[in-house]
Amino acid sequence: DENWQVQGQTFSNELAISDTATDLNDEDSQLDFLYIKNTGQTNEMLVSLNGTSGNYYIEVPPEGSVYLRGAHADLDCNDVFVKCNSGESTTIEYIEAK
């Protein structure tokens, strides 16, 4: 494994999400950086930093984005889930660095 600072990858993929929580960090390791863009046109995306049953305090509107810098004692960034409101769906792009 190379450090994320020196390893480059091209990313051009969308992930469809629904009202069921989707884990963006399936390895449960601390993230140094996370960028999520809601590429959908209609529905907002909800983000939780404390698991599927946690609070989804971050709301990202259609075509909006959010980024987080983790790996710090005050920001636990290893349990990231996204979903939509009940009955809704959208698409996202995301980039993470560990």
Secondary structure in CASP SS format (residue, H / E / C, confidence):
PFRMAT SS
TARGET T0000
AUTHOR 0000-0000-0000
METHOD secondary structure of the structure
MODEL  1
D C 1.00
E C 1.00
N C 1.00
W C 1.00
Q C 1.00
V C 1.00
Q C 1.00
G C 1.00
Q C 1.00
T C 1.00
F C 1.00
S C 1.00
N C 1.00
E C 1.00
L E 1.00
A E 1.00
I E 1.00
S C 1.00
D C 1.00
T C 1.00
A C 1.00
T E 1.00
D E 1.00
L C 1.00
N C 1.00
D C 1.00
E C 1.00
D C 1.00
S C 1.00
Q C 1.00
L C 1.00
D C 1.00
F E 1.00
L E 1.00
Y E 1.00
I E 1.00
K E 1.00
N E 1.00
T C 1.00
G C 1.00
Q C 1.00
T C 1.00
N C 1.00
E C 1.00
M E 1.00
L E 1.00
V E 1.00
S E 1.00
L C 1.00
N C 1.00
G C 1.00
T C 1.00
S C 1.00
G C 1.00
N C 1.00
Y C 1.00
Y C 1.00
I E 1.00
E E 1.00
V E 1.00
P C 1.00
P C 1.00
E C 1.00
G C 1.00
S E 1.00
V E 1.00
Y E 1.00
L E 1.00
R E 1.00
G C 1.00
A C 1.00
H E 1.00
A C 1.00
D C 1.00
L E 1.00
D C 1.00
C C 1.00
N C 1.00
D C 1.00
V C 1.00
F E 1.00
V E 1.00
K E 1.00
C C 1.00
N C 1.00
S C 1.00
G C 1.00
E C 1.00
S C 1.00
T E 1.00
T E 1.00
I E 1.00
E E 1.00
Y E 1.00
I E 1.00
E E 1.00
A E 1.00
K C 1.00
END
